[in-house]
């Protein structure tokens, strides 16, 4: 099944609702999510026994609620994410575990929380094993293993290899097995996530590493997690993921382990981006158009305070213009930037900060620019830099647009600040 749509340089509507109506009703900048796209992506992954959403990609409780209603469980990388999951209706107990805490450290709050509520833990460091063992002996744990190599769309999203802080180093496996034993913990599962936006060549290496590591740990293993990292298209020439091939590679590992251990082994997948990237649009208004020497700039009311991926990783996002007045059929090269008082506030940049122009329709101030494929790592990485409010978020389902987060007010931004005396 390939349900993806190609990216076009202009658009009049999002999920059947005119862009101009959305802008008028909710203001700009606003994140807009399409529930149907999320449902389609979930269905593509049904072959896996467990779909565990890496909620760090988009943790609005309305999105989590939608996931829950479709049988998707979640991971949590902080006590805040555990809290969100609970607010979205996830229980603390059940099979598969509705919430798994996965991290490389416990801050004190998280350790107290997982102990108090008996939340399953995926340990990414020997210290986590030690600390959990001391606080809550007798439990089952899973280990996140760094197999010694990694891959990602950017050096900053590569989570394997010796430059990465993530997971338990593969050569420390024996030590960690002994540590678990000493602390009366049973290693019931293994997890490997080598990076975000990976490919098949690296995937088959991970599969081999998983098989070998699981055989070394032995038959206490009842779950393996393939982590996340499934790539999604950001350009028309990007191919959609062959999910079947992805599943087959992992299923083979699972079957080999079942044969070896003589019991069933559950296969989990833990995507963030794949489930939510394509559902999201950042709707912004063009507020100024100006020339700087040879360069033309479209300046939006959205900046890297709203979407940080371009400034952090040089990430490419498709863009389209929604005309508020007379549409133009002409194109021109434009650099697209935001309102922040910082020259890096440019959406059309490559890794290393190189500013590029993009061929876009000729637009006017007051037209809208839609930054597409912005549903993953968009709003969740937003900030109040320059005292800009966090934007609104809207979920469109069944032709209706629901406000799922109010835009912050100036007073919200200073809430919690105190002048002493
Ligand atoms: N599982 C673990 C343990 C992870 O660390 C991550 C992502 C995922 C799953 C989900 O990965 P995904 O399926 O979304 O690729 N902010 C970056 C991505 C950082 C990913 C961090 N960990 C970006 O905007 O591309």
Boltz pocket constraint, residues with backbone or C-beta under 6 A from the ligand:
constraints:
  - pocket:
      binder: B
      contacts: [[A, 54], [A, 57], [A, 102], [A, 156], [A, 157], [A, 159], [A, 193], [A, 195], [A, 196], [A, 197], [A, 227], [A, 228], [A, 229], [A, 230], [A, 270], [A, 271], [A, 272], [A, 273], [A, 274], [A, 309], [A, 376], [A, 377]]
      max_distance: 6.0
